[in-house]
Amino acid sequence: MDEFDKICFVCKNKITENNWQLNSEVNLPVCNQCKDTAKEQKTVEEYLDELADGLVCGCI
Ligand SMILES: [Zn+2]
């Protein structure tokens, strides 16, 4: 029943209470391991590209 049922949008690992931050570009949670990494930036770009192209299909 807790609200920390979040997943890091970069590595898809489950986030625990104190190891994440919100990425303000995509408004999604990111774990401290991925925060400020090149991988995070790449995922942000891909995510924004998808939004821009209207290709949000829910499949990966
Ligand atoms: Zn992560």
N, CA, C, O and the ligand as a Tripos MOL2 file, in Angstrom:
@<TRIPOS>MOLECULE
protein
  241   239    61     0     0
PROTEIN
NO_CHARGES

@<TRIPOS>ATOM
      1 N           0.8160   -1.2140    0.0000 N.3       1 MET1
      2 CA          0.0000    0.0000    0.0000 C.3       1 MET1
      3 C           0.8500    1.2640    0.0000 C.2       1 MET1
      4 O           0.3170    2.3740    0.0160 O.2       1 MET1
      5 N           2.1700    1.1000   -0.0180 N.am      2 ASP2
      6 CA          2.9610    2.3270   -0.0460 C.3       2 ASP2
      7 C           2.9980    2.8750   -1.4730 C.2       2 ASP2
      8 O           2.6240    2.1810   -2.4190 O.2       2 ASP2
      9 N           3.4350    4.0800   -1.6170 N.am      3 GLU3
     10 CA          3.3720    4.7310   -2.9220 C.3       3 GLU3
     11 C           4.6810    4.6060   -3.6850 C.2       3 GLU3
     12 O           4.8290    5.1890   -4.7590 O.2       3 GLU3
     13 N           5.6210    3.8610   -3.1500 N.am      4 PHE4
     14 CA          6.9070    3.7370   -3.8340 C.3       4 PHE4
     15 C           6.9450    2.5090   -4.7340 C.2       4 PHE4
     16 O           7.8070    1.6370   -4.6240 O.2       4 PHE4
     17 N           5.9850    2.4920   -5.6070 N.am      5 ASP5
     18 CA          5.9560    1.4450   -6.6030 C.3       5 ASP5
     19 C           6.4320    2.0310   -7.9290 C.2       5 ASP5
     20 O           5.7660    1.9220   -8.9580 O.2       5 ASP5
     21 N           7.5950    2.6480   -7.8700 N.am      6 LYS6
     22 CA          8.1200    3.3520   -9.0380 C.3       6 LYS6
     23 C           9.2610    2.5590   -9.6610 C.2       6 LYS6
     24 O           9.8960    1.7210   -9.0210 O.2       6 LYS6
     25 N           9.4890    2.8540  -10.9170 N.am      7 ILE7
     26 CA         10.5520    2.1850  -11.6570 C.3       7 ILE7
     27 C          11.4250    3.2440  -12.3150 C.2       7 ILE7
     28 O          10.9210    4.2130  -12.8820 O.2       7 ILE7
     29 N          12.7120    3.0540  -12.2370 N.am      8 CYS8
     30 CA         13.6480    3.9470  -12.9090 C.3       8 CYS8
     31 C          13.4130    3.8770  -14.4150 C.2       8 CYS8
     32 O          13.3810    2.7870  -14.9860 O.2       8 CYS8
     33 N          13.2520    5.0120  -15.0490 N.am      9 PHE9
     34 CA         12.9380    4.9740  -16.4910 C.3       9 PHE9
     35 C          14.1560    4.6550  -17.3340 C.2       9 PHE9
     36 O          14.0300    4.4240  -18.5360 O.2       9 PHE9
     37 N          15.3330    4.6360  -16.7270 N.am     10 VAL10
     38 CA         16.5550    4.3200  -17.4770 C.3      10 VAL10
     39 C          16.8590    2.8250  -17.3990 C.2      10 VAL10
     40 O          16.9810    2.1690  -18.4330 O.2      10 VAL10
     41 N          16.9800    2.2840  -16.2040 N.am     11 CYS11
     42 CA         17.3830    0.8800  -16.0550 C.3      11 CYS11
     43 C          16.2080   -0.0370  -15.7470 C.2      11 CYS11
     44 O          16.3610   -1.2590  -15.7320 O.2      11 CYS11
     45 N          15.0310    0.5470  -15.5000 N.am     12 LYS12
     46 CA         13.8070   -0.2210  -15.2270 C.3      12 LYS12
     47 C          13.8750   -0.9970  -13.9190 C.2      12 LYS12
     48 O          13.0630   -1.8880  -13.6670 O.2      12 LYS12
     49 N          14.8510   -0.6500  -13.0940 N.am     13 ASN13
     50 CA         14.8800   -1.2880  -11.7910 C.3      13 ASN13
     51 C          13.8800   -0.6230  -10.8620 C.2      13 ASN13
     52 O          13.5660    0.5590  -11.0020 O.2      13 ASN13
     53 N          13.3990   -1.3840   -9.9360 N.am     14 LYS14
     54 CA         12.4560   -0.8330   -8.9840 C.3      14 LYS14
     55 C          13.1730    0.1560   -8.0780 C.2      14 LYS14
     56 O          14.3000   -0.0690   -7.6380 O.2      14 LYS14
     57 N          12.5010    1.2280   -7.8220 N.am     15 ILE15
     58 CA         13.0870    2.3000   -7.0280 C.3      15 ILE15
     59 C          12.6700    2.1460   -5.5780 C.2      15 ILE15
     60 O          11.5240    1.8170   -5.2730 O.2      15 ILE15
     61 N          13.6130    2.3880   -4.7030 N.am     16 THR16
     62 CA         13.2750    2.3720   -3.2910 C.3      16 THR16
     63 C          13.2230    3.7950   -2.7520 C.2      16 THR16
     64 O          13.6100    4.7480   -3.4280 O.2      16 THR16
     65 N          12.7560    3.9120   -1.5670 N.am     17 GLU17
     66 CA         12.3280    5.2050   -1.0450 C.3      17 GLU17
     67 C          13.3600    6.3170   -1.1540 C.2      17 GLU17
     68 O          13.0130    7.4630   -1.4420 O.2      17 GLU17
     69 N          14.6220    5.9880   -0.9270 N.am     18 ASN18
     70 CA         15.6150    7.0550   -0.8070 C.3      18 ASN18
     71 C          16.6880    7.0760   -1.8810 C.2      18 ASN18
     72 O          17.7100    7.7430   -1.7170 O.2      18 ASN18
     73 N          16.4790    6.3740   -2.9510 N.am     19 ASN19
     74 CA         17.5680    6.3180   -3.9340 C.3      19 ASN19
     75 C          17.1610    6.8320   -5.3130 C.2      19 ASN19
     76 O          17.6850    6.3760   -6.3290 O.2      19 ASN19
     77 N          16.2440    7.7630   -5.3460 N.am     20 TRP20
     78 CA         15.8140    8.2490   -6.6530 C.3      20 TRP20
     79 C          15.5860    9.7550   -6.6330 C.2      20 TRP20
     80 O          15.4370   10.3850   -5.5860 O.2      20 TRP20
     81 N          15.5680   10.2950   -7.8450 N.am     21 GLN21
     82 CA         15.2090   11.6970   -8.0290 C.3      21 GLN21
     83 C          14.2850   11.7870   -9.2250 C.2      21 GLN21
     84 O          14.1970   10.8570  -10.0270 O.2      21 GLN21
     85 N          13.6040   12.8940   -9.3380 N.am     22 LEU22
     86 CA         12.7560   13.0880  -10.4990 C.3      22 LEU22
     87 C          13.5440   13.7860  -11.5980 C.2      22 LEU22
     88 O          14.1640   14.8250  -11.3700 O.2      22 LEU22
     89 N          13.5130   13.2070  -12.7790 N.am     23 ASN23
     90 CA         14.1230   13.8710  -13.9210 C.3      23 ASN23
     91 C          13.1380   14.9200  -14.4190 C.2      23 ASN23
     92 O          12.0250   14.6000  -14.8370 O.2      23 ASN23
     93 N          13.5660   16.1710  -14.3680 N.am     24 SER24
     94 CA         12.6250   17.2560  -14.6720 C.3      24 SER24
     95 C          12.3440   17.3800  -16.1670 C.2      24 SER24
     96 O          11.3720   18.0210  -16.5650 O.2      24 SER24
     97 N          13.1890   16.7690  -16.9940 N.am     25 GLU25
     98 CA         12.9700   16.8530  -18.4400 C.3      25 GLU25
     99 C          11.8000   15.9840  -18.8950 C.2      25 GLU25
    100 O          11.0080   16.3820  -19.7490 O.2      25 GLU25
    101 N          11.7090   14.8060  -18.3190 N.am     26 VAL26
    102 CA         10.6520   13.8950  -18.7300 C.3      26 VAL26
    103 C           9.6530   13.6380  -17.6060 C.2      26 VAL26
    104 O           8.6510   12.9480  -17.7930 O.2      26 VAL26
    105 N           9.9450   14.2080  -16.4280 N.am     27 ASN27
    106 CA          9.0470   14.0630  -15.2990 C.3      27 ASN27
    107 C           8.8500   12.6010  -14.8980 C.2      27 ASN27
    108 O           7.7470   12.1610  -14.5740 O.2      27 ASN27
    109 N           9.9590   11.8730  -14.9340 N.am     28 LEU28
    110 CA          9.9260   10.4710  -14.5390 C.3      28 LEU28
    111 C          11.0040   10.2260  -13.4890 C.2      28 LEU28
    112 O          12.0100   10.9350  -13.4510 O.2      28 LEU28
    113 N          10.7940    9.2250  -12.6380 N.am     29 PRO29
    114 CA         11.7940    8.9250  -11.6140 C.3      29 PRO29
    115 C          13.0190    8.2330  -12.1890 C.2      29 PRO29
    116 O          12.9220    7.3940  -13.0850 O.2      29 PRO29
    117 N          14.1660    8.6040  -11.6550 N.am     30 VAL30
    118 CA         15.4180    7.9770  -12.0610 C.3      30 VAL30
    119 C          16.1920    7.6280  -10.7900 C.2      30 VAL30
    120 O          16.2380    8.4150   -9.8440 O.2      30 VAL30
    121 N          16.7980    6.4410  -10.7790 N.am     31 CYS31
    122 CA         17.5250    6.0320   -9.5880 C.3      31 CYS31
    123 C          18.8830    6.7310   -9.5320 C.2      31 CYS31
    124 O          19.3710    7.2350  -10.5430 O.2      31 CYS31
    125 N          19.4680    6.7550   -8.3790 N.am     32 ASN32
    126 CA         20.7420    7.4680   -8.2100 C.3      32 ASN32
    127 C          21.8620    6.8480   -9.0440 C.2      32 ASN32
    128 O          22.8180    7.5320   -9.4120 O.2      32 ASN32
    129 N          21.7450    5.5680   -9.3390 N.am     33 GLN33
    130 CA         22.7670    4.9140  -10.1590 C.3      33 GLN33
    131 C          22.7580    5.4370  -11.5850 C.2      33 GLN33
    132 O          23.8010    5.4900  -12.2370 O.2      33 GLN33
    133 N          21.5950    5.8210  -12.0700 N.am     34 CYS34
    134 CA         21.4810    6.2790  -13.4550 C.3      34 CYS34
    135 C          21.5270    7.7890  -13.5680 C.2      34 CYS34
    136 O          21.7920    8.3280  -14.6420 O.2      34 CYS34
    137 N          21.2710    8.4670  -12.4770 N.am     35 LYS35
    138 CA         21.2060    9.9190  -12.5040 C.3      35 LYS35
    139 C          22.5300   10.5120  -12.9860 C.2      35 LYS35
    140 O          23.6050   10.1150  -12.5360 O.2      35 LYS35
    141 N          22.4310   11.4630  -13.9030 N.am     36 ASP36
    142 CA         23.5980   12.1790  -14.4290 C.3      36 ASP36
    143 C          24.5690   11.2820  -15.2000 C.2      36 ASP36
    144 O          25.7640   11.5700  -15.2690 O.2      36 ASP36
    145 N          24.0630   10.2170  -15.7670 N.am     37 THR37
    146 CA         24.9090    9.3760  -16.6050 C.3      37 THR37
    147 C          24.5810    9.6320  -18.0770 C.2      37 THR37
    148 O          23.5400   10.2000  -18.4050 O.2      37 THR37
    149 N          25.4790    9.2060  -18.9460 N.am     38 ALA38
    150 CA         25.2400    9.3280  -20.3730 C.3      38 ALA38
    151 C          24.0300    8.5030  -20.7810 C.2      38 ALA38
    152 O          23.2750    8.8720  -21.6810 O.2      38 ALA38
    153 N          23.8670    7.3880  -20.1010 N.am     39 LYS39
    154 CA         22.7220    6.5310  -20.3990 C.3      39 LYS39
    155 C          21.4040    7.2440  -20.1030 C.2      39 LYS39
    156 O          20.4270    7.1060  -20.8390 O.2      39 LYS39
    157 N          21.3980    7.9990  -19.0250 N.am     40 GLU40
    158 CA         20.1930    8.7560  -18.7090 C.3      40 GLU40
    159 C          19.8870    9.7630  -19.8130 C.2      40 GLU40
    160 O          18.7460    9.8900  -20.2550 O.2      40 GLU40
    161 N          20.9120   10.4690  -20.2460 N.am     41 GLN41
    162 CA         20.7110   11.4650  -21.2970 C.3      41 GLN41
    163 C          20.1800   10.8290  -22.5730 C.2      41 GLN41
    164 O          19.3010   11.3760  -23.2400 O.2      41 GLN41
    165 N          20.7300    9.6610  -22.9010 N.am     42 LYS42
    166 CA         20.3050    8.9630  -24.1060 C.3      42 LYS42
    167 C          18.8410    8.5490  -23.9930 C.2      42 LYS42
    168 O          18.0660    8.6940  -24.9380 O.2      42 LYS42
    169 N          18.4790    8.0360  -22.8310 N.am     43 THR43
    170 CA         17.1080    7.5970  -22.6350 C.3      43 THR43
    171 C          16.1510    8.7790  -22.6860 C.2      43 THR43
    172 O          15.0490    8.6710  -23.2210 O.2      43 THR43
    173 N          16.5760    9.9050  -22.1270 N.am     44 VAL44
    174 CA         15.7560   11.1140  -22.1910 C.3      44 VAL44
    175 C          15.5300   11.5160  -23.6410 C.2      44 VAL44
    176 O          14.4100   11.8350  -24.0380 O.2      44 VAL44
    177 N          16.5970   11.4990  -24.4260 N.am     45 GLU45
    178 CA         16.4760   11.8880  -25.8330 C.3      45 GLU45
    179 C          15.5370   10.9520  -26.5920 C.2      45 GLU45
    180 O          14.7010   11.3930  -27.3800 O.2      45 GLU45
    181 N          15.6910    9.6650  -26.3400 N.am     46 GLU46
    182 CA         14.8160    8.7000  -26.9980 C.3      46 GLU46
    183 C          13.3580    8.9180  -26.5960 C.2      46 GLU46
    184 O          12.4410    8.8440  -27.4150 O.2      46 GLU46
    185 N          13.1870    9.1830  -25.3340 N.am     47 TYR47
    186 CA         11.8280    9.3840  -24.8270 C.3      47 TYR47
    187 C          11.1930   10.6210  -25.4580 C.2      47 TYR47
    188 O          10.0370   10.5870  -25.8810 O.2      47 TYR47
    189 N          11.9490   11.6990  -25.5160 N.am     48 LEU48
    190 CA         11.4270   12.9300  -26.1000 C.3      48 LEU48
    191 C          11.1990   12.7700  -27.5990 C.2      48 LEU48
    192 O          10.2520   13.3300  -28.1520 O.2      48 LEU48
    193 N          12.0550   12.0160  -28.2450 N.am     49 ASP49
    194 CA         11.8700   11.7330  -29.6650 C.3      49 ASP49
    195 C          10.5540   10.9980  -29.9120 C.2      49 ASP49
    196 O           9.8110   11.3170  -30.8400 O.2      49 ASP49
    197 N          10.2890   10.0220  -29.0740 N.am     50 GLU50
    198 CA          9.0540    9.2610  -29.2040 C.3      50 GLU50
    199 C           7.8450   10.1570  -29.0470 C.2      50 GLU50
    200 O           6.8820   10.0600  -29.8070 O.2      50 GLU50
    201 N           7.9030   11.0300  -28.0600 N.am     51 LEU51
    202 CA          6.7970   11.9490  -27.8450 C.3      51 LEU51
    203 C           6.6160   12.8510  -29.0520 C.2      51 LEU51
    204 O           5.4930   13.0950  -29.4940 O.2      51 LEU51
    205 N           7.7200   13.3430  -29.5800 N.am     52 ALA52
    206 CA          7.6690   14.2690  -30.7010 C.3      52 ALA52
    207 C           7.1070   13.5990  -31.9480 C.2      52 ALA52
    208 O           6.4000   14.2200  -32.7410 O.2      52 ALA52
    209 N           7.4320   12.3280  -32.1030 N.am     53 ASP53
    210 CA          6.9710   11.6100  -33.2870 C.3      53 ASP53
    211 C           5.5830   11.0190  -33.1350 C.2      53 ASP53
    212 O           5.0030   10.5050  -34.0920 O.2      53 ASP53
    213 N           5.0570   11.0970  -31.9230 N.am     54 GLY54
    214 CA          3.7400   10.4970  -31.7010 C.3      54 GLY54
    215 C           3.7680    8.9960  -31.8290 C.2      54 GLY54
    216 O           2.7820    8.3830  -32.2370 O.2      54 GLY54
    217 N           4.8960    8.3940  -31.4810 N.am     55 LEU55
    218 CA          5.0540    6.9540  -31.6390 C.3      55 LEU55
    219 C           4.9670    6.2270  -30.3000 C.2      55 LEU55
    220 O           5.6080    5.1940  -30.1110 O.2      55 LEU55
    221 N           4.1990    6.7490  -29.3960 N.am     56 VAL56
    222 CA          4.0560    6.1020  -28.0970 C.3      56 VAL56
    223 C           3.0630    4.9590  -28.2370 C.2      56 VAL56
    224 O           1.8480    5.1540  -28.2050 O.2      56 VAL56
    225 N           3.6090    3.7780  -28.3900 N.am     57 CYS57
    226 CA          2.7330    2.6240  -28.6120 C.3      57 CYS57
    227 C           2.7210    1.6860  -27.4240 C.2      57 CYS57
    228 O           1.9370    0.7380  -27.3970 O.2      57 CYS57
    229 N           3.5750    1.9290  -26.4380 N.am     58 GLY58
    230 CA          3.5830    1.0690  -25.2740 C.3      58 GLY58
    231 C           4.4050   -0.1790  -25.4570 C.2      58 GLY58
    232 O           4.5550   -0.9690  -24.5250 O.2      58 GLY58
    233 N           4.9440   -0.3700  -26.6530 N.am     59 CYS59
    234 CA          5.7750   -1.5510  -26.8710 C.3      59 CYS59
    235 C           7.2490   -1.1620  -26.9360 C.2      59 CYS59
    236 O           7.6040   -0.0740  -27.3910 O.2      59 CYS59
    237 N           8.0830   -2.0630  -26.4760 N.am     60 ILE60
    238 CA          9.5100   -1.7660  -26.5250 C.3      60 ILE60
    239 C          10.2320   -2.8800  -27.2740 C.2      60 ILE60
    240 O          11.4520   -2.8280  -27.4310 O.2      60 ILE60
    241 ZN         18.2320    3.4120  -12.9180 Zn       61 ZN61
@<TRIPOS>BOND
     1     1     2 1
     2     2     3 1
     3     3     4 2
     4     3     5 am
     5     5     6 1
     6     6     7 1
     7     7     8 2
     8     7     9 am
     9     9    10 1
    10    10    11 1
    11    11    12 2
    12    11    13 am
    13    13    14 1
    14    14    15 1
    15    15    16 2
    16    15    17 am
    17    17    18 1
    18    18    19 1
    19    19    20 2
    20    19    21 am
    21    21    22 1
    22    22    23 1
    23    23    24 2
    24    23    25 am
    25    25    26 1
    26    26    27 1
    27    27    28 2
    28    27    29 am
    29    29    30 1
    30    30    31 1
    31    31    32 2
    32    31    33 am
    33    33    34 1
    34    34    35 1
    35    35    36 2
    36    35    37 am
    37    37    38 1
    38    38    39 1
    39    39    40 2
    40    39    41 am
    41    41    42 1
    42    42    43 1
    43    43    44 2
    44    43    45 am
    45    45    46 1
    46    46    47 1
    47    47    48 2
    48    47    49 am
    49    49    50 1
    50    50    51 1
    51    51    52 2
    52    51    53 am
    53    53    54 1
    54    54    55 1
    55    55    56 2
    56    55    57 am
    57    57    58 1
    58    58    59 1
    59    59    60 2
    60    59    61 am
    61    61    62 1
    62    62    63 1
    63    63    64 2
    64    63    65 am
    65    65    66 1
    66    66    67 1
    67    67    68 2
    68    67    69 am
    69    69    70 1
    70    70    71 1
    71    71    72 2
    72    71    73 am
    73    73    74 1
    74    74    75 1
    75    75    76 2
    76    75    77 am
    77    77    78 1
    78    78    79 1
    79    79    80 2
    80    79    81 am
    81    81    82 1
    82    82    83 1
    83    83    84 2
    84    83    85 am
    85    85    86 1
    86    86    87 1
    87    87    88 2
    88    87    89 am
    89    89    90 1
    90    90    91 1
    91    91    92 2
    92    91    93 am
    93    93    94 1
    94    94    95 1
    95    95    96 2
    96    95    97 am
    97    97    98 1
    98    98    99 1
    99    99   100 2
   100    99   101 am
   101   101   102 1
   102   102   103 1
   103   103   104 2
   104   103   105 am
   105   105   106 1
   106   106   107 1
   107   107   108 2
   108   107   109 am
   109   109   110 1
   110   110   111 1
   111   111   112 2
   112   111   113 am
   113   113   114 1
   114   114   115 1
   115   115   116 2
   116   115   117 am
   117   117   118 1
   118   118   119 1
   119   119   120 2
   120   119   121 am
   121   121   122 1
   122   122   123 1
   123   123   124 2
   124   123   125 am
   125   125   126 1
   126   126   127 1
   127   127   128 2
   128   127   129 am
   129   129   130 1
   130   130   131 1
   131   131   132 2
   132   131   133 am
   133   133   134 1
   134   134   135 1
   135   135   136 2
   136   135   137 am
   137   137   138 1
   138   138   139 1
   139   139   140 2
   140   139   141 am
   141   141   142 1
   142   142   143 1
   143   143   144 2
   144   143   145 am
   145   145   146 1
   146   146   147 1
   147   147   148 2
   148   147   149 am
   149   149   150 1
   150   150   151 1
   151   151   152 2
   152   151   153 am
   153   153   154 1
   154   154   155 1
   155   155   156 2
   156   155   157 am
   157   157   158 1
   158   158   159 1
   159   159   160 2
   160   159   161 am
   161   161   162 1
   162   162   163 1
   163   163   164 2
   164   163   165 am
   165   165   166 1
   166   166   167 1
   167   167   168 2
   168   167   169 am
   169   169   170 1
   170   170   171 1
   171   171   172 2
   172   171   173 am
   173   173   174 1
   174   174   175 1
   175   175   176 2
   176   175   177 am
   177   177   178 1
   178   178   179 1
   179   179   180 2
   180   179   181 am
   181   181   182 1
   182   182   183 1
   183   183   184 2
   184   183   185 am
   185   185   186 1
   186   186   187 1
   187   187   188 2
   188   187   189 am
   189   189   190 1
   190   190   191 1
   191   191   192 2
   192   191   193 am
   193   193   194 1
   194   194   195 1
   195   195   196 2
   196   195   197 am
   197   197   198 1
   198   198   199 1
   199   199   200 2
   200   199   201 am
   201   201   202 1
   202   202   203 1
   203   203   204 2
   204   203   205 am
   205   205   206 1
   206   206   207 1
   207   207   208 2
   208   207   209 am
   209   209   210 1
   210   210   211 1
   211   211   212 2
   212   211   213 am
   213   213   214 1
   214   214   215 1
   215   215   216 2
   216   215   217 am
   217   217   218 1
   218   218   219 1
   219   219   220 2
   220   219   221 am
   221   221   222 1
   222   222   223 1
   223   223   224 2
   224   223   225 am
   225   225   226 1
   226   226   227 1
   227   227   228 2
   228   227   229 am
   229   229   230 1
   230   230   231 1
   231   231   232 2
   232   231   233 am
   233   233   234 1
   234   234   235 1
   235   235   236 2
   236   235   237 am
   237   237   238 1
   238   238   239 1
   239   239   240 2
@<TRIPOS>SUBSTRUCTURE
     1 MET1         2 RESIDUE 1 A MET
     2 ASP2         6 RESIDUE 1 A ASP
     3 GLU3        10 RESIDUE 1 A GLU
     4 PHE4        14 RESIDUE 1 A PHE
     5 ASP5        18 RESIDUE 1 A ASP
     6 LYS6        22 RESIDUE 1 A LYS
     7 ILE7        26 RESIDUE 1 A ILE
     8 CYS8        30 RESIDUE 1 A CYS
     9 PHE9        34 RESIDUE 1 A PHE
    10 VAL10       38 RESIDUE 1 A VAL
    11 CYS11       42 RESIDUE 1 A CYS
    12 LYS12       46 RESIDUE 1 A LYS
    13 ASN13       50 RESIDUE 1 A ASN
    14 LYS14       54 RESIDUE 1 A LYS
    15 ILE15       58 RESIDUE 1 A ILE
    16 THR16       62 RESIDUE 1 A THR
    17 GLU17       66 RESIDUE 1 A GLU
    18 ASN18       70 RESIDUE 1 A ASN
    19 ASN19       74 RESIDUE 1 A ASN
    20 TRP20       78 RESIDUE 1 A TRP
    21 GLN21       82 RESIDUE 1 A GLN
    22 LEU22       86 RESIDUE 1 A LEU
    23 ASN23       90 RESIDUE 1 A ASN
    24 SER24       94 RESIDUE 1 A SER
    25 GLU25       98 RESIDUE 1 A GLU
    26 VAL26      102 RESIDUE 1 A VAL
    27 ASN27      106 RESIDUE 1 A ASN
    28 LEU28      110 RESIDUE 1 A LEU
    29 PRO29      114 RESIDUE 1 A PRO
    30 VAL30      118 RESIDUE 1 A VAL
    31 CYS31      122 RESIDUE 1 A CYS
    32 ASN32      126 RESIDUE 1 A ASN
    33 GLN33      130 RESIDUE 1 A GLN
    34 CYS34      134 RESIDUE 1 A CYS
    35 LYS35      138 RESIDUE 1 A LYS
    36 ASP36      142 RESIDUE 1 A ASP
    37 THR37      146 RESIDUE 1 A THR
    38 ALA38      150 RESIDUE 1 A ALA
    39 LYS39      154 RESIDUE 1 A LYS
    40 GLU40      158 RESIDUE 1 A GLU
    41 GLN41      162 RESIDUE 1 A GLN
    42 LYS42      166 RESIDUE 1 A LYS
    43 THR43      170 RESIDUE 1 A THR
    44 VAL44      174 RESIDUE 1 A VAL
    45 GLU45      178 RESIDUE 1 A GLU
    46 GLU46      182 RESIDUE 1 A GLU
    47 TYR47      186 RESIDUE 1 A TYR
    48 LEU48      190 RESIDUE 1 A LEU
    49 ASP49      194 RESIDUE 1 A ASP
    50 GLU50      198 RESIDUE 1 A GLU
    51 LEU51      202 RESIDUE 1 A LEU
    52 ALA52      206 RESIDUE 1 A ALA
    53 ASP53      210 RESIDUE 1 A ASP
    54 GLY54      214 RESIDUE 1 A GLY
    55 LEU55      218 RESIDUE 1 A LEU
    56 VAL56      222 RESIDUE 1 A VAL
    57 CYS57      226 RESIDUE 1 A CYS
    58 GLY58      230 RESIDUE 1 A GLY
    59 CYS59      234 RESIDUE 1 A CYS
    60 ILE60      238 RESIDUE 1 A ILE
    61 ZN61       241 GROUP 0 **** ****
